[in-house]
Amino acid sequence: MTEAFNRLRTRFGELWWWSAIIFISCRFGDLINAFIGLWLVPKYVPQEELGAALPLLQFSNVFGLPLTILVVPFSRWLTIYATQGERGKIKRLLSIVCYGALAAFVLSVLAARFVLPQFFERLRITEGSLGLLIVCAGLIGPVANVFNNALQGLKRFKAMSIINIFGAPLRLGVMLAAMPFRALSGYVLGQMATPALNTAAGWFSLRKELGKDVKSAKLGKDVRDMARYLVPFAAYTAIGTLLGSWQALLFRQRLPEIESAAYYIITRLAEIASYGGVSVAFVMFPLAVEAREKRSGEARLLRNMLLGTFLPGLAVTLLLGIFGKWILGIVPLWRDYAPYALLLGAYALRMTIFSSTSAYYSYETAAGRFRFIWYWLPLSLLETGVLVAFTGYGAFEGILPDAAVEWMRNLNAGRLSFFIWWLLACSLAQAAAIAAQLFFEKRLPLDENRQLW
């Protein structure tokens, strides 16, 4: 039996084999997560607060931003060291990140005192215990990623699959216990449960790999290379996180409560279109680093990754686009949002394209290439900037010509349909820019040793 599995694994290749394993283990959890997002949360969170659920989690990422910037570049070197068998350097990296997490917690608590009151006012909810929970949720995610990235770099996909299986049941148990007391606090607390399990289980899994017999080793000249890598990556991550948080806040702040609640339901269903892409991209990162170091197999890996993210998502998009109205009518909690069924298919297509483009950007960052920033940045600024400007046109009175302000007013951009169709158009623009980059790089290959900065 073992030999048969080994032959099958060899025939599929590392990317597809472990993508399938991760996909299966994650989908078990997704069944529970779908129950949480599509039934449990709408049941306990009243409609007037339902639209605040996603901005709460998105904004928590802002508090974890410094740690996220520290973690992901390190994950690239974790993979490099794992390929080279440098266990001592992996241990040193993990210790540095743990100290960074402690410093980030102190800074985040201080920042929260000044930022959160205005944030909760814009969300139209009371703070209560949510402030501390958001800070903790923002930090526990990157800390869990430290251990996930170590397991990922060491290609311990079996351990990660097992962890994924138990994460969602734990989240469900925490939410069932906490949400009846205060729905939004229980929701955020439940989101913390899975990364907390990942941290504990990841630490336990790494004890064998990085036990007392492995001595922490100095990083040497690699520190300089990490710093050069960190500059463009920090810009990419910080801008993306801040724009994403601002965008999520706009859905709550600028839309009527019924439409912000509809956005929550639509996104939970449409997110299914990105499940395949998430699994492929997760496995792809260490393989992309390894292919870059060996200077072989990059083109094939990229082609497989793009197909693995786009095709499954397209199939789900067609399903949601055709049967969207029927699907929204199945559950009584969703029936209020049936008039937005057309937007369900549109947002599923947005998620399909977004997962593919995000996987490509992750592939490039894993390989240490950041040429995409030159078109990603203006397109990302345009994506959020148009929503801010067209829904807040009153700020331009007396600055822009009256005709321009009146045109923005008549556009009536403060609608869920405008938001979703605009985001879909921006995703298509990102995909077109990537296609143009790949086309010109094939015609005019660039020197791979040349750095961006």
Buried (B, 14 or more C-beta within 10 A) or exposed (E): EEEEEEEEBEEEBBBBBBBBBBBEBBBBBBEBBBEBBBBBBBEBBEBEBBBBBBBBBBBBBBBBBBBBBBBBBBBBBBBBBBBEEBBBBBBBBBEBBEEBBEEBBEEBBEEBEEBBEEBBEEBBBEBEEBBBBBBBBBBBBBBBBBBBBBBBBBBBBEBBBBBBBBBBBBBBEBBBEBBEEBBBBBBBBBBBBBBBBBBEBBBEBBEEBBEEEBEBBEBEEBEEBBEBBBEBBBBBBBBBBBBBBBBBBBBBBBBEBBBBBBBBBBBBBBBBBBBBBBBBBBBBBBBBBBBBBEEEBBEEBBEBBBEBBBEBBBEBBBBBBEBBBEBBEEEEBBEBBBEBBBBBBBBBBBBBBBBBBBBBBBBBBBBBBBBBBEBBBEBBEEBBEBBBBBBBBEEBEEEBEEEEBEEBEEEEBBBBBBBBBBBBEBBBBBBEBBEEBBEEEEEEEEEEEEEBE
